[in-house]
Each structure stands twice: as C-alpha cells, then as structure tokens.
C-alpha cells in the first residue's frame, strides 16, 4: 500500500465567493473574506464556482502576494456528510506524482523504487520526469472539463471555444521521438477526484489532437490515467490504468 502524500498541515475549509480572474478566488474562511491563489490556468469544467465548499492551504510565506491557495473544491453543499473533493492544484501535480514514483507505487509504470529525475530536457521542451533512465513521463492535469456528474444545483457557465493545443501536440511528438533512445514514453493524465474516465476535451481542435494521439500511439507512446483522492490531510493514489478509449 502506497504511503499517501500528506500536507504539512490540515487544509482549512471555506466557501468560494467569487473567481475575479483565473488566478484568484475570493473565499469565506470562518466569516472573513480572504483573497486566495487559484492554481488552475483554465475554466474548471463549465461550472460557476461561487458558493462551493473549498479546501485552502497556507504557505506561511509573507513574501507571497497571496499566501493562501485553494487546493480543492466540492460539488456538494456545505455540511453534506458524503462530500468528496475535486483537487485543483495543477502546480502541485508533479510533486504528488513524484512522491508515488519514488515509492515505485504507480502500477504498470513503475512497480519498485527507482531513480527519478525532474524537468528533463528533450527537444525544445523540458519533460516532467525521466524514470530509471528509461521512461520519459509527462504529467497532465486536465480540468477544462470535469469527468464526473455535476449536481443540478451547481451553477453553469457558457464554455468559450478552446483552440490552444500547440504545447500538448509538441510534447506528444517529442515523447514519440524519445523512443529512439529510451524504452518507454508515457503521458499520464491525473484526475484528483472520483471520475467517469478521462476523455479529451471536445473543443475546436479536437480532430487535430486526436490525429496526433493516433500517430504517436502507433509509434509507441503510452497514454495512462492516474486517479487520486484528496481530503484535508492528504492525497492518495487510488489507481492507474492505460487509456484504451478517449
């Protein structure tokens, strides 16, 4: 059983009041309105986050403009005893994945403790990990769409067109090129909530992305999904499996 990633201190629970821009959330913490960092670069599905419960961490760093970070939100109402959380911290995803890689606890990708290197140059990019000098691994934490049921009471926002695929396509091609010198190349889609299974976002560039995916899979790039659960104290790795459909 893998040891979970534990937060330095328990996260505080609050309620999201507003998301003035993509980097900021205003949160009610114990009756006080606090401006927090939002670590999601895109929309969070098509939901309006106002009124949703959230979990907040404190960096205790006075030099940060926003010392507090919203780590997760819940689609259920405050006080619901069956509440589950949707992890939001795309910036921390590599930290969590590294924690489990170093334990050799990512089934099918690494099953025993091995050397792990971060931010490894490849082509014109830096890929997230080189594992045991044989596996290039790139981590993605998609939140543009939520792969789960959204309760009726949660507000919705209109989804704008999404056309920025250059970085994702470049990484897929570079992973395929890496197979000339390495045994495996893996792209790992990490979902920090109970989900229905990862599928690519059906935006304006869907056909382009799917053509690229088909090409690199034929060249040997592996697509995997890792499922995690988040609560106020820790992040657990629930499971990991290859993606057969998307």
VMD Tcl script that draws the C-alpha trace (Angstrom):
set ca {
  {0.00 0.00 0.00}
  {1.48 3.33 -1.07}
  {2.09 5.93 1.60}
  {-0.12 8.97 0.82}
  {1.22 12.42 0.18}
  {0.47 14.37 3.35}
  {0.03 18.12 3.52}
  {2.32 19.91 6.00}
  {-0.79 20.84 7.99}
  {-4.52 20.13 7.56}
  {-6.23 22.26 4.93}
  {-8.85 24.75 6.09}
  {-12.40 24.55 4.79}
  {-14.13 27.60 3.38}
  {-16.64 28.69 0.75}
  {-15.75 30.20 -2.62}
  {-17.38 33.59 -3.06}
  {-16.06 34.57 -6.49}
  {-13.31 33.98 -9.05}
  {-12.44 37.51 -10.24}
  {-9.90 36.14 -12.70}
  {-8.29 32.79 -13.41}
  {-5.52 33.30 -10.84}
  {-7.69 34.48 -7.91}
  {-10.53 33.16 -5.78}
  {-12.21 35.11 -3.00}
  {-13.04 32.72 -0.16}
  {-15.04 32.96 3.05}
  {-12.86 31.47 5.80}
  {-14.60 31.50 9.18}
  {-16.60 34.60 8.28}
  {-13.67 36.53 6.83}
  {-13.31 37.19 3.10}
  {-9.79 36.23 2.01}
  {-8.22 36.53 -1.43}
  {-6.52 33.24 -2.41}
  {-4.42 31.97 -5.27}
  {-6.29 29.77 -7.76}
  {-3.85 27.18 -9.20}
  {-5.93 26.38 -12.32}
  {-5.00 28.04 -15.61}
  {-8.32 27.31 -17.35}
  {-12.02 27.04 -16.61}
  {-12.95 24.31 -14.11}
  {-15.35 22.38 -16.27}
  {-18.28 24.63 -17.14}
  {-19.18 25.31 -13.51}
  {-19.67 28.55 -11.63}
  {-17.54 28.02 -8.53}
  {-19.31 30.67 -6.41}
  {-20.92 29.13 -3.33}
  {-18.98 25.87 -3.49}
  {-17.06 24.50 -0.47}
  {-13.28 24.51 -0.81}
  {-10.08 23.48 0.95}
  {-7.33 26.07 1.40}
  {-3.64 25.71 2.22}
  {-1.42 28.34 3.84}
  {2.15 28.77 2.57}
  {3.05 30.84 5.67}
  {5.21 32.85 3.28}
  {4.74 36.60 3.92}
  {6.62 37.40 0.71}
  {3.92 35.79 -1.43}
  {1.31 38.22 -2.69}
  {-1.36 35.58 -1.99}
  {-0.09 33.22 0.74}
  {-3.27 31.08 0.65}
  {-4.08 28.61 -2.15}
  {-7.37 26.90 -2.98}
  {-6.39 23.22 -3.22}
  {-9.79 21.61 -3.86}
  {-13.49 22.27 -4.21}
  {-16.58 20.16 -3.70}
  {-19.64 19.94 -5.93}
  {-21.80 19.06 -2.90}
  {-23.32 21.54 -0.48}
  {-21.55 22.63 2.73}
  {-22.21 20.15 5.53}
  {-23.03 17.22 3.22}
  {-21.70 14.13 5.06}
  {-20.94 12.37 1.75}
  {-18.78 15.17 0.41}
  {-15.93 14.36 -1.94}
  {-13.34 16.78 -3.22}
  {-12.07 17.78 -6.67}
  {-8.35 18.50 -6.44}
  {-7.39 21.71 -8.27}
  {-3.68 22.29 -7.77}
  {-2.21 21.77 -11.22}
  {1.04 23.36 -9.97}
  {1.45 20.64 -7.32}
  {0.54 17.67 -9.51}
  {4.16 16.84 -10.34}
  {5.00 16.92 -6.64}
  {2.31 14.35 -5.91}
  {3.28 12.13 -8.85}
  {6.96 12.24 -7.86}
  {6.02 11.17 -4.32}
  {4.40 7.97 -5.66}
  {7.01 7.35 -8.38}
  {9.79 7.35 -5.79}
  {7.90 4.67 -3.85}
  {7.59 2.56 -7.00}
  {3.86 2.77 -6.46}
  {2.43 3.76 -9.86}
  {1.15 0.37 -11.09}
  {2.14 -0.56 -14.61}
  {4.56 2.35 -14.93}
  {6.93 1.79 -12.03}
  {6.45 -1.06 -9.55}
  {9.54 -0.63 -7.38}
  {11.61 2.31 -6.08}
  {13.83 3.68 -8.87}
  {15.79 6.88 -9.59}
  {13.57 9.77 -10.70}
  {14.78 12.96 -12.40}
  {12.66 16.11 -12.76}
  {12.46 18.65 -15.59}
  {14.50 16.70 -18.13}
  {15.44 18.47 -21.40}
  {14.02 16.86 -24.53}
  {13.99 18.65 -27.87}
  {12.85 22.21 -27.33}
  {10.98 21.32 -24.13}
  {11.53 20.07 -20.62}
  {9.51 16.99 -19.86}
  {8.39 16.31 -16.34}
  {10.24 13.09 -15.45}
  {12.85 10.61 -16.56}
  {12.23 7.45 -14.54}
  {15.03 4.88 -14.07}
  {16.84 6.42 -17.08}
  {14.46 4.50 -19.33}
  {10.97 6.05 -19.17}
  {10.11 9.60 -20.18}
  {6.92 10.63 -18.40}
  {4.87 13.78 -18.97}
  {2.13 14.72 -16.47}
  {-1.13 16.42 -17.45}
  {-3.81 17.55 -15.00}
  {-6.90 18.32 -17.10}
  {-9.65 20.42 -15.54}
  {-11.06 22.07 -18.64}
  {-13.90 19.58 -18.39}
  {-14.93 17.57 -15.34}
  {-15.21 13.84 -15.98}
  {-17.99 13.35 -13.44}
  {-21.64 14.11 -12.84}
  {-22.30 17.71 -11.76}
  {-25.31 18.13 -9.43}
  {-28.25 20.18 -10.69}
  {-27.78 22.88 -8.06}
  {-24.29 23.83 -9.27}
  {-24.25 26.94 -11.47}
  {-23.05 26.66 -15.07}
  {-21.06 28.98 -17.30}
  {-21.03 29.06 -21.11}
  {-17.92 27.38 -22.48}
  {-15.83 29.54 -24.84}
  {-14.03 27.91 -27.79}
  {-10.71 26.29 -26.89}
  {-8.03 26.26 -29.56}
  {-4.65 26.23 -27.79}
  {-3.09 22.83 -28.50}
  {0.45 23.68 -29.59}
  {2.16 22.71 -26.33}
  {0.28 19.43 -25.91}
  {0.91 18.38 -29.53}
  {4.60 19.30 -29.29}
  {5.02 17.21 -26.13}
  {3.32 14.22 -27.76}
  {5.66 14.37 -30.75}
  {8.74 14.80 -28.56}
  {7.71 11.82 -26.41}
  {7.42 9.73 -29.58}
  {10.87 10.91 -30.73}
  {12.36 9.91 -27.35}
  {11.66 6.24 -28.10}
  {14.69 6.23 -30.38}
  {16.87 6.25 -27.23}
  {14.58 5.13 -24.39}
  {12.47 2.11 -23.65}
  {9.15 3.83 -22.93}
  {7.40 7.18 -23.27}
  {4.29 7.83 -21.18}
  {1.81 10.66 -20.89}
  {-0.03 10.44 -17.58}
  {-3.41 12.15 -17.18}
  {-4.01 12.80 -13.47}
  {-7.55 13.27 -12.15}
  {-7.83 14.28 -8.49}
  {-11.44 13.21 -7.95}
  {-13.79 10.28 -8.49}
  {-14.41 10.34 -12.24}
  {-16.05 8.67 -15.21}
  {-12.77 8.14 -17.10}
  {-10.60 10.64 -18.97}
  {-11.63 11.81 -22.46}
  {-10.06 14.60 -24.45}
  {-11.89 17.91 -24.40}
  {-14.21 18.26 -27.40}
  {-13.09 21.73 -28.37}
  {-12.42 23.34 -31.72}
  {-9.12 21.45 -32.16}
  {-10.38 18.01 -31.10}
  {-9.80 16.39 -34.52}
  {-6.25 17.76 -34.69}
  {-5.42 16.43 -31.23}
  {-6.93 13.03 -31.94}
  {-4.96 12.69 -35.16}
  {-1.77 13.45 -33.21}
  {-2.73 10.96 -30.47}
  {-3.33 8.21 -33.02}
  {0.01 8.94 -34.68}
  {2.11 8.88 -31.51}
  {0.34 5.81 -30.12}
  {1.23 3.99 -33.34}
  {4.85 4.99 -32.67}
  {4.71 3.53 -29.15}
  {3.73 6.40 -26.82}
  {1.60 5.10 -23.93}
  {-1.40 7.01 -22.58}
  {-2.28 6.32 -18.93}
  {-4.74 7.67 -16.38}
  {-3.97 8.00 -12.66}
  {-6.81 8.55 -10.20}
  {-6.25 10.30 -6.88}
  {-8.41 11.28 -3.93}
  {-7.91 14.48 -1.96}
  {-9.04 15.40 1.54}
  {-7.98 17.95 4.14}
  {-4.96 15.93 5.23}
  {-3.60 14.03 2.23}
  {-3.56 12.93 -1.40}
  {-3.98 9.20 -2.08}
  {-3.23 7.34 -5.31}
  {-6.36 5.28 -5.98}
  {-5.30 3.53 -9.17}
  {-3.54 3.75 -12.51}
  {-4.51 2.19 -15.83}
  {-3.77 2.51 -19.56}
  {-6.24 4.52 -21.60}
  {-7.92 2.40 -24.22}
  {-10.60 4.91 -25.28}
  {-10.75 8.70 -25.24}
}
mol new
graphics top color blue
foreach p $ca { graphics top sphere $p radius 0.5 }
foreach p [lrange $ca 0 end-1] q [lrange $ca 1 end] { graphics top cylinder $p $q radius 0.2 }
display resetview
